[in-house]
Amino acid sequence: MLTLHYNPLTVAPVIAIVLEELEVDYTPVLVDFRLLAQVSPEYLALNPKGRVPTLETPDGVLTETGAILEYLAAVHGPHLVPEDPFQAGRMRETMYYLASTLHVNYAHALRGARWADTEASWADMAAKAPHTMAASLAHLEGHLDFAPFAIGTNLTLADPWLFVLAGFATRLSIDIAQFPNLSAHQVMMHDRYAVRAARNKGMIG
Ligand SMILES: N[C@@H](CCC(=O)N[C@@H](CS)C(=O)NCC(=O)O)C(=O)O
């Protein structure tokens, strides 16, 4: 049995969507940030980074969205990784970009205290975040296939991740309509059965 520790307003819904895609049974456990549950001793024992998502598996505990996705694909759904090595490389290129650049750009709007100590610095980072986030989205808009999926004609691990993180744009008052490919991808993913299933369980904020 799998247990997913998540918060609906974060990147964690990516994992819920993939679990729904794969029709794998799992137990969702809400990590309530309002109660600072992510830094409770119980949660830190599971994930010392104090972040979501965390997945408890029969093999042990996994953290990091990309690592969890790769595990789920390897165990339950190899079809979510392109067979062609180059296309698989492009999928991971996208995933690493989402994790290390776009998500970090977004976090500067809300989590300045990770990087600086003064309120002026936080305000400066928050003011810059919509610009760096929009630049990341523009990059993805121009470089992914959208055929109709991010990498080619089949859903891959990159799609739910792209869907969730590009969806954060509106929180920074970025008009996603300026990116027609990303907009169409958002609409397509929003209506997918797995996304609706995760949403119905309250796992997507
Ligand atoms: N690199 C991690 C990032 C995880 C992460 O930063 N999660 C955020 C929410 S999107 C979090 O748990 N933040 C809690 C906090 O900062 O207290 C991943 O991709 O899984």
The ligand as an SDF file (V2000), in Angstrom:
LIG
                    3D

 20 19  0  0  0  0  0  0  0  0999 V2000
   12.0310   19.6820   -4.8670 N   0  0  0  0  0  0  0  0  0  0  0  0
   10.8020   19.3340   -4.1640 C   0  0  0  0  0  0  0  0  0  0  0  0
   10.1320   20.6140   -3.7150 C   0  0  0  0  0  0  0  0  0  0  0  0
    9.0390   20.3270   -2.7210 C   0  0  0  0  0  0  0  0  0  0  0  0
    8.5400   21.6220   -2.1200 C   0  0  0  0  0  0  0  0  0  0  0  0
    9.2340   22.6520   -2.0890 O   0  0  0  0  0  0  0  0  0  0  0  0
    7.3140   21.5770   -1.6300 N   0  0  0  0  0  0  0  0  0  0  0  0
    6.7520   22.7690   -1.0160 C   0  0  0  0  0  0  0  0  0  0  0  0
    5.3480   23.0390   -1.5460 C   0  0  0  0  0  0  0  0  0  0  0  0
    5.2990   23.2550   -3.2900 S   0  0  0  0  0  0  0  0  0  0  0  0
    6.6360   22.5970    0.4710 C   0  0  0  0  0  0  0  0  0  0  0  0
    6.3940   21.5010    0.9400 O   0  0  0  0  0  0  0  0  0  0  0  0
    6.7950   23.6810    1.2300 N   0  0  0  0  0  0  0  0  0  0  0  0
    6.6130   23.6560    2.6550 C   0  0  0  0  0  0  0  0  0  0  0  0
    7.3880   24.7240    3.3280 C   0  0  0  0  0  0  0  0  0  0  0  0
    8.1750   25.4370    2.6780 O   0  0  0  0  0  0  0  0  0  0  0  0
    7.2230   24.8630    4.5470 O   0  0  0  0  0  0  0  0  0  0  0  0
    9.8930   18.5240   -5.0740 C   0  0  0  0  0  0  0  0  0  0  0  0
    9.8640   18.7970   -6.2780 O   0  0  0  0  0  0  0  0  0  0  0  0
    9.2280   17.6070   -4.5690 O   0  0  0  0  0  0  0  0  0  0  0  0
  1  2  1  0
  2  3  1  0
  2 18  1  0
  3  4  1  0
  4  5  1  0
  5  6  2  0
  5  7  1  0
  7  8  1  0
  8  9  1  0
  8 11  1  0
  9 10  1  0
 11 12  2  0
 11 13  1  0
 13 14  1  0
 14 15  1  0
 15 16  2  0
 15 17  1  0
 18 19  2  0
 18 20  1  0
M  END
$$$$
